[in-house]
């Protein structure tokens, strides 16, 4: 049977001797309207600082990216783990094509894990004049079915487990966005089923040059394959025909009408502060070249964040949708608690987790976390407010899933990026994190998170002689305490309990 399946999907391999013309970000001394705007808004007495604003709603997530796209004059660099071919993203990519048509050089770098089925339509961007598109760490084989494609790559299972999880959106090497969001309806609040609660940060000024440098390293890496080397003309024809048949359905037109206008970058409040960028090396995704083989390695974004957390004196606030600490991180957290550092954690409940197996790894550590004195909160899947304008809401769907990834240390240092605090982010995926030293920005983020803790999350505790878990609702909440995984079906709880012992932490 396995041989038949492999024959069905073929034994494709990646192309060799691929031409990868080297290109780099716009030089900082090239004048552009966006560059001039960033300079004009920076305080004269602080020439080295950069400006930041939190992107804390689905509406601002879309409007900020649209603003950068529409106002770019020279270059637009877009790097993501996933770009979904759905109505809101199609409208954003329409603006990207318009930018290319007016002479903007567009580079799109996309991880290749999700580019199957309908999402393969995004690859048509590579054939738009003025647009270059590369797929990072590609998976060989057809793109009709993700399952069959994965079966065809079983002989290369170790490599395909390593994914580029970085997320950057940069215009004219002057303004940029990074954070937790991919591009898709669920990240912009337009999914009819479930939407992601997320947070990004918009940056202007010198730090954007570091973001561009990171993009260039990945773009020019040997793991970045130009799309024309991966997709034949026949496959492109099939994609175009499929797109023509499904062009402009009624739901897509409705969403396009509801999408927000571009953000006014001249009026958007900016907090000016010093910052640095943590980025994993592209070689992390090459198993034979990757020096990160064990949990004790010390050269990743997650390691850098753990080092910063160990310097905390008062409090560390952690928001991580997938939180699988592992033994080493537990040692760090235990030592922090022994020094009197308050630790607050917000992660997904089983019902709100879009990757339920990841919950298995996290669940192994819940009791230990509570016993060392960490305050562990799990977000509720059904949120009270569903508007697109507040953190703690998910948009138009009936279910919310936490996707924001940030850390606030001592109320003065904030990290926002693509990383989860789990072993997959440490060992398997490449990640990026923006570190900003700002009490004002840290306070803003902490306040938004506190609203979720006060209205839409349980605080976990232990009860009885057997240390049974109890989920305690916030005072005045419109939901109750629970003694089993709240809002999760019995079938889901049973399946995860059965699969849990066989799922290693680093794969979750």
N, C-alpha and C positions, 0 to 999 in steps of 0.2 A: 504494500500500500504506500509506504514512504517513497519507494522508488517511482511509483506512478505519479505521486504528487510532485516530486522533483522534476520529473519529465514534463509535467504539465506547465510548470513555471519556468522551466529551462534552467540551464547551468550557466547563466550569464556571469560575466566578470567585468570588472571596471576597465575602462579604456587605459591604454598606456601611451606614453609619449604625448601627453596632452599639453597643448600650448596654453600657458597662463601668463599673458602679458602683465608685467608689473605696473601697477598704478598706485598713486598715493593721494592723501588728502590735500585739499587746497592749502597752499602756503599761507601762514598766518598774516603775512604782510600784504596779501591781496585784498584790496578794499571791496567790500560788499555792503549793501544796505543793512543786512543782519549783523555784520561785524561792526558797522558804525553804530548801530543801535545798542549793541552790548557795551561798547566803549562809552557811549554817551550816558548810559545809565549807571556806570560804575562810579563809586565815590572817588573823587580826585585824590583824596588822602590815602587811599588803599589800592594802589595799582595792581597788586598781585592777587587780589581776591576774585572770586567768581560769584555770580548771582544764582539764587535757587528759589524755586517755588514748588511746593508739594502738589502733585497731580493726584488728588485724593477722591476723585469721582469718575464714573464712567464717561460722563459728558465731557469733562476737561481732558480726559485721556484721548478722546477723539479730536476735540477742538485744538489741542496743542499740537498734535501731529499734523493736522490739516494746515495749521498756521505755518509750521516749518516748511511743509511741502509747497504751499502757495507762495511763500516769500523767498525761497531759495533762488539764487541767481546763478550760482556756479556749480555747486555739487550737492548731492543728496545721497547719503550713505545709510543703508537700512540693513540691520543684522538681527535675525530672530531665530528662535527655536521652532516656531510654528507660525505660518501665515495661512489662515483658513479662507477658502473660497466661498464666502458668504456675503450677504448684501452690504453690510457696513464696510467690510474690507474692500469689496469691489469698488465702492464709491471712493474710498481713500486711494486705491490704486489708479482710479481714473484721474485723480489729481496728480499722482506721480507721473502718469503718462503725459499729462499736460505740461508738467515741469520739463520733462525730456523734450517735448516738442518746442519749447521756447529756448532750448539750448543748455539746460542744466544736465551735467553728467550724473547719471543715476547708477549707483552700484547696489545690488541687492544680494545679500549673503544669507542663505537659509540652510538650516540643518535639514537633512534629508529623511528624517524618520517619518514625518507625517504627510509627505507629498505623494499620497496615493488617492485613488478614487476621485471625488470631486475636487479635493485639495490640490491635485496635480495641475489643475487649471492655472494655478499661480505661475507655473513655469513658462507659460506663454509670454510673460513679461520679458523673458530673455530675448525675444524676437521683435520687441518694440524698438524702433530707431532711437538711439540715445540712451538705451538701458542695457547694462551688462548684469547678468545674474549668474551666480555660482552656488552650487550645492555643496555643503560641508559634510565630509565623511559619508559619501553616498553609499547607498545599498544597491547592489546590482539587481537586475530583473525588471519585470514589468511593473506597472504602477496601477493596475486595475484593482488589485486587492492587497491590502496591507498584510493580511494573514499569509496568503500564498507567497508574497514577496519575502516575508520573514522566513518561511520554510525553505525558500530557495537560497537563503544566506546562512543556513544552519552551520555550514562548514566554516563560517567566519563569525560565529556567535559572539566571541569575546570582543572583537572590534566594534560590531554594531551596537553593543551595549554602551559604548562610550559616545556621548552625544554633546553637541555644541548647544549649550543652554543660554548663551549670552543674548542680551537684548539691548540694542542701541538704535537710535534714530537721530541722525545728525545732519544739519543743514549748514552749508558754507563754512564748515569747521568753526562755527561761531556760536551756535545754539544746539543743544542736544537733549535727548530724553533717555533715561535708563530706569530700570525697575523690574517689576514682576510680570508685567503684561506681555502677552503675545498679541498678534493682530487677529481679531475675529469678533463676531457678534457677542459671544459670551464675555469678552473683556470690555466691550463698549456698552453693555447693558441691554442688548437687543435679543438675547436668546429667549425663546418662549418657554423653555424648560428650566434651565439653571444658569445663573450668571456668577461671575467671579467677583469677589470683593478684593480689590487690589490697590496698590499704591506705586506711583512712579515719581520721579523728580525731574523737573525741567531745569536745565543748567545753561548759563551763558557766561562767556569769558574764557580765561586761560585753561580751566579744567577740561573744556571741550577738546582742546588740542590733545590731551591725554586719551580721551575717548576715541578720537580719530586715529591716534597711533595704535590703539588696540584693534580697531577695525582693520587697519592696514595689515597688521601682523596676521590676522586670520585670512583676510582676502588674498594675500600673496602666498599663503601656505600651500604646501603640496596636497593637503587634504581638501582644498577648495577646487572643485571641478566646474568649469564653465558648462552651463546647461546644454549648449549645442553638442557637447561631447557625450552627453548622457541620454539624449532623446533624439530619435530619428525623425526625418521629415514625415514618414508615415504616421508615427505616433503624434507628431504635432498636428497633422491633418485630422486625426481622430479627436484630439482635444478641441480643435476649432469647431468641428462639426457638432460635438456635444454641447459646446458653449452656445452655438447658434440655436440649437433646439430648445435650450433652457433660458434663452436671453430674456431679461427683464420680466420675470414673473411678477404677479401682483404684489406679493409680500415684499419683494425687493424694492419695488417702486414706493411702497408705503414707508419702508424704513428710510429710504433716501430722502423722502420728504421730511422725516422727523429728525434727521441728523443735525447736530448743532453747527452753527457757523464757526469759522476759524477764530481762535483766541486772539485777542488784541494784545500783542506782545509789548506794545508801548505802555499799556496801562496795567499789565499783570504785575502785582506786587512781587518784588524780588528781595530776598534776604542775602546780603553779601557776606561771604565767609571764606576761610581757607578750606581746601579740600584736597583729597588724593583719591586715586583710582586703584583698586585691587583687581587684577585680572589673571586668570589662569593662563598658562602657556598652551598654545595649540598642540604641542607635543604630548600633552596630558591624554589626548585622545588616541594616541598610537601606542597600543599595548607593549610592543617590543621596545619602544623608546621611552616609555613612561616610567619614571623613577618612583611614582606614587603607587606602590604595590600594597602597602600595609596601612593600617589605621594610625601608625606612629609617624608616618611621613609628615614633614613640616613645611611644605612648599606649595600650598594651595590657598585660594581665597578663604575657605573655611578655617584653615589653620591661622591665617592672619587675623580673622575675626575672633577666634578663640584667644589669641594672644592679647588682643585689646580688651576682651572681657575680663581676663585675669588681672588687668590693671585697675578694674573698677573698685571704688572705695565705698560706694553707697548702694547703688541699684543698677540692675541690668533688666531691661524690658525686651523680651524676645517675641517676635511674631514670625512664625514659620508654619506654613500649611502642612508640610510633611516634616515631622520632628522625630527623627530616629537618632538619638544622641550617640549610641555606642559606648563602649567602656571608657575610652579616653575622654570623651566629652563629659561623661558622668563624673570622672575624677576631677575635672576642672570645675564643674558646678558644685561638687561636694566641698572642694577646697574654698570656693568663694563663699559658700554658706558658712563654713567654719570661721571665716574672717568677718562674718556679720553682714555680708552683702545681700541685699534683698534681690530675689530672682522672681520675676513674673513672666509667665509663658502663655501666649495665646496660640492655639493650634486648632485644627479641625476636629469636630466630633466625627464619629463613624458615619452618621447620616449626612453630614455636610462635606465629607471627603470625596473628591472626584476620583481618587485612586484608593479604593478601600484596602487593598493589600498593604499600602504604606501604613495604614492604621495598625496593622499587625505588629510591625516593628516598634512603633511608638508605644503600643499598649504594654509591651514587655517592660517598659521603664516607668510606667505611671506611678506605681506604688513606691518605688525607690525615690522618685522625684519628690513625692509628697512627704516621705519620711525624712528627707534631708532638709525639708522646710521650703522647698520651692512652691510658689503659688501657681497652680496649673489650671488654666481655663480652656474650655472647649467651646467653639462657636456653634450656635444653633443653626440648623439648615434653614429653618423658616423664620425669616427676619420680620420684625414689626413694620419697618419702613422699607419700601421698595422703590423709592424715587431715585433718580440717577445723580442726585446732587450731594449726597452725604456718604462719607466712609461708614461702613456698617450697613450698607444697602447694596442690592445686587442688580438693580435695574428692573426690567419688566417681567422676569420669570417668577415662578412661585417658590424657587429654591435658591439659596445662596451657598457658595463654597468659598472659603477663605483662600486667597492666592497671594496676598501681600507678603513680602519677605523683608523684614527690617529689624534692626537692633538699636536700642537707645541706651547709652552708657552714661550713668551719673548725670543725666539730664543735660549733657553738653556735647556729646558726640553721637551722631546718628549714621547708621549704615543702611543704605537702600540699594537693592540689586536683584539679581536673578537667582541667588543662592538660597537653598533651604539649609537648615541645620540638620543634615542627615549624612549618612555615609555615601549615598549616591552622589550628592553634590561634592563631597570631599574626594571620592575615589573614582567616580565614573564620568561625571559631566564636567565640562568647562563652564566657568561662571565669571561674572563681573559684579563688582560692588563699588558704589560711590560712598566715600567716607567724608562727612562734612562736620567740621567743628563749629557748632552753632547752638547756643542755648535757645534762641528763638525758634529755630526750626525743630529742635528736639522737643520743645514744649508743645508746638503745634501738633506734631505727630503723636506725642504721648496723650494729648487731650482727645484726639480722634480715636485712639485705641481705647482709652478709658470709657468713652461713650459706648463702644461695643461691649466692653466688660460689664458695664452698668445695665445694659438693656438687652443684650443678645447672646450671652455666653454663660455657661455653667462654671462654677468653681468646684474642682474635685476635692474630695476629702475621703478619709478612711473611717469606717464605723465598725464597732463590734470587735470581739476577740479575734475574729478571722481576718481583720483588716479589709472588710468588704468595701468596695468603692461606692461612693455616693456622689451624685451630681447635684449641687446646690444652686438653685436659681437665684438671681440677684433680688434684693428686696424690691417689692412692687412689680416684679416681672409678670407678664401675662402667660407664663408657662411655669410648670411645676418642677419640684425636685424629682430625681429619678434614682433608681437603684440598679438599673441595667442600662446598656447603651441607649440613650434617649433617641426617640424618633426613628430608630433603625429596626427593620423587620427581623423577625425571628429567623427567617431563612438566611439573611445576610450574616447575622451573628453566628449562626451554626457553621456556615461555610468558612468564615474567617477563623473560627476556632479550630476547624479541622485542618485548614491549610497553614495556619500559623507556624507550627513546629518545623515546617519544611521550607520556610522562606528566610534566607539569610538577610541580615540587616543591610549589607552593602548592595543588595539588589532591590531594595524597597525605596 
